[in-house]
Amino acid sequence: MTPDRPAGGSVYLVPIAGLFGAVLMISLVLAGKIVAVGGLTFTAAVIVFPASYLFGDVLTEVYGYASTRAVVWTGFLAQALWILAYWTAAALPPAPFWPHQEAFEAVLGATPRLALAGLTAYLAGEFLNAYALAKLKLRLRGRWLAVRLVASTLIGQGVDSVLFIGLAFGGLYPAADLLALILSVWMLKVAWEILALPLSLPLIGFLKRAEGRDAFDADTDFNPFRLRG
């Protein structure tokens, strides 16, 4: 049994957008921790954040750049709201019997710099990923899906990694360490995309059949600030 299709709408677009938003919110919590495994250094957000690119790929490939643009901006607003809510909660005086204010701030405290870096990198990376995927689809006439997914991730995640780490940690650590961190994070994100291909390719195929959609953005306005067309 399949879900009823909303009049003039899509069955799976809202669930995918919801999962996309959930990944972004989880990443905000994990981004403040830097870990080292097997000689690679990266933020703990790498555990889940690349999934946002998987969902972004699905949105662009099936529903088109315009749908992805709307979801990306919704995710941006959700992250901004989360940050504002946290800062408000942290500023409220703790109850006398609650001794965890410092731990609360240490674990969840996205500083203004970290928050700005994350939001800037998110917007640039997601829009470049969607733009590259849509343009490659036109250029390759819808063929070579796996190659297009990886290529767009190389571009989007590369810019995301440079912007986030540069803006968040520039001047705090030696340049060599920052470069190593950028390369490690970029490699891990791209590897994540490649390893997820056995999931993303069948998922995209299923959605195209179930929704009866396979977007080609031949006449799309790619301006990220325009919410129509």
C-alpha positions in Angstrom: 0.0 0.0 0.0 1.4 3.4 -0.9 0.6 6.8 0.6 -2.1 8.9 -1.0 -0.7 11.6 -3.2 -1.7 15.1 -2.1 -3.6 17.0 -4.8 -1.0 18.5 -7.1 1.8 17.5 -4.8 4.3 14.8 -4.0 4.1 11.9 -1.6 7.7 11.9 -0.4 8.9 15.5 -0.7 7.9 16.5 2.9 9.4 13.4 4.6 12.7 14.0 2.8 12.7 17.6 3.7 12.0 16.7 7.3 15.0 14.3 7.4 17.1 16.9 5.8 16.3 19.3 8.6 16.8 16.7 11.3 20.4 16.1 10.0 21.1 19.8 10.1 20.0 20.1 13.7 22.0 17.1 14.8 25.0 18.4 13.1 24.8 21.7 15.0 25.3 19.8 18.2 28.1 17.6 17.0 30.1 20.3 15.1 31.8 21.6 18.2 33.8 18.4 18.9 37.0 17.7 17.0 38.1 14.1 17.0 41.1 12.2 15.6 40.8 8.7 14.2 43.4 6.8 12.3 45.5 9.8 11.7 42.6 11.9 10.4 41.2 14.9 12.2 37.6 16.0 11.7 34.6 17.4 13.4 32.1 14.9 14.9 29.4 16.4 12.6 30.9 14.3 9.8 29.0 11.4 11.3 25.7 12.7 10.0 26.2 16.0 8.1 27.1 14.4 4.7 23.6 12.9 4.8 22.3 16.4 4.1 24.1 16.2 0.8 22.5 12.9 0.1 19.1 14.3 0.7 20.0 17.4 -1.3 21.1 15.2 -4.2 17.7 13.4 -4.0 15.8 16.6 -4.0 17.7 18.1 -7.0 17.7 14.9 -9.1 14.1 14.1 -8.6 12.3 17.3 -7.7 14.6 19.9 -9.2 16.7 22.8 -8.1 13.8 25.0 -7.2 12.5 22.5 -4.6 16.0 22.1 -3.2 16.4 25.8 -2.9 13.2 26.1 -0.8 14.3 23.2 1.5 17.8 24.7 1.9 16.4 28.0 3.0 14.0 26.3 5.3 16.9 24.4 6.9 18.8 27.7 7.2 16.0 29.3 9.1 15.6 26.2 11.3 19.3 26.4 12.2 19.1 30.1 12.9 16.1 29.5 15.2 18.0 26.8 17.0 21.0 29.0 17.6 18.8 31.9 18.8 16.8 29.6 21.1 20.1 28.2 22.6 21.6 31.6 23.2 18.3 32.7 25.0 18.3 29.6 27.1 22.0 30.0 28.0 21.5 33.6 29.0 18.6 32.7 31.4 19.8 32.4 35.0 20.0 28.8 36.1 18.1 27.5 39.1 20.1 27.5 42.3 19.9 23.7 42.6 20.9 23.1 38.9 24.8 22.9 38.7 25.1 22.2 35.0 25.2 25.7 33.5 28.9 25.5 32.5 28.5 22.0 31.0 25.4 23.2 29.1 27.3 26.1 27.6 30.4 24.0 26.9 28.5 21.2 25.1 25.9 23.2 23.2 27.5 26.6 23.1 27.8 27.5 19.4 29.8 30.7 19.7 28.7 33.5 17.3 31.8 32.8 15.2 31.1 29.1 15.0 27.4 29.7 14.2 28.2 32.2 11.5 30.8 29.8 10.0 28.3 26.9 9.9 25.5 28.9 8.4 27.7 30.5 5.7 29.3 27.2 4.8 26.0 25.4 4.7 24.4 27.8 2.3 27.4 28.0 0.0 28.0 24.3 0.0 24.4 23.2 -0.5 23.6 25.6 -3.3 26.8 24.8 -5.1 26.1 21.1 -4.8 22.6 21.5 -6.2 23.7 23.8 -9.0 26.5 21.5 -10.0 24.3 18.4 -10.0 21.5 20.2 -12.0 23.9 21.5 -14.6 25.8 18.2 -14.9 22.4 16.5 -15.5 21.7 18.8 -18.4 25.2 18.4 -19.8 25.2 14.6 -19.6 21.5 14.3 -20.6 20.6 12.5 -17.4 23.3 9.8 -17.7 26.1 8.9 -15.3 24.1 9.5 -12.2 26.8 8.1 -9.8 29.5 10.2 -11.4 27.3 13.3 -11.1 26.5 12.7 -7.5 30.2 12.3 -6.5 31.3 15.3 -8.7 28.7 17.6 -7.2 29.7 16.5 -3.7 33.4 17.2 -4.4 32.5 20.8 -5.3 29.9 21.4 -2.6 31.6 19.7 0.3 35.0 21.2 -0.7 33.6 24.7 -0.4 31.7 23.8 2.7 34.8 22.4 4.4 37.0 25.4 3.5 34.5 28.0 4.6 33.5 26.3 7.8 36.9 25.5 9.1 38.5 28.7 7.8 35.8 30.9 9.4 35.4 28.9 12.6 39.0 28.1 13.5 41.2 30.5 11.4 43.7 32.2 13.6 43.2 29.8 16.4 45.3 26.9 15.1 48.4 26.8 12.9 47.7 27.0 9.1 49.1 23.5 8.5 46.7 22.0 11.1 43.8 23.8 9.5 44.7 22.6 6.1 45.0 19.0 7.3 41.6 19.4 9.0 40.1 20.7 5.8 41.5 17.9 3.7 40.5 15.2 6.2 36.9 16.5 6.5 36.6 16.9 2.7 37.9 13.3 2.1 35.6 11.8 4.7 32.6 13.6 3.3 33.3 12.5 -0.3 34.0 9.0 1.0 30.7 9.1 2.8 28.9 10.0 -0.5 30.6 7.2 -2.4 29.8 4.6 0.3 26.2 5.8 0.3 25.8 5.2 -3.5 24.3 1.7 -3.0 21.6 3.5 -1.0 21.2 6.8 -2.9 21.0 5.3 -6.4 18.1 2.9 -5.7 16.4 5.5 -3.6 16.5 8.1 -6.4 15.3 5.4 -8.9 12.4 4.5 -6.6 11.4 8.1 -6.1 11.4 8.8 -9.8 9.0 5.9 -10.4 6.8 6.6 -7.4 6.5 10.3 -7.9 6.5 10.2 -11.7 9.1 12.9 -11.7 12.6 13.3 -13.1 13.5 17.0 -13.1 15.6 18.6 -15.8 16.4 22.3 -14.9 16.6 23.6 -18.5 14.6 26.8 -17.8 15.3 27.2 -14.1 16.4 30.4 -12.5 19.4 29.3 -10.4 19.5 32.5 -8.3 19.7 31.1 -4.8 17.7 34.2 -3.5 14.8 33.7 -5.8 12.2 31.3 -4.3 10.2 30.8 -7.6 11.1 29.3 -10.9 
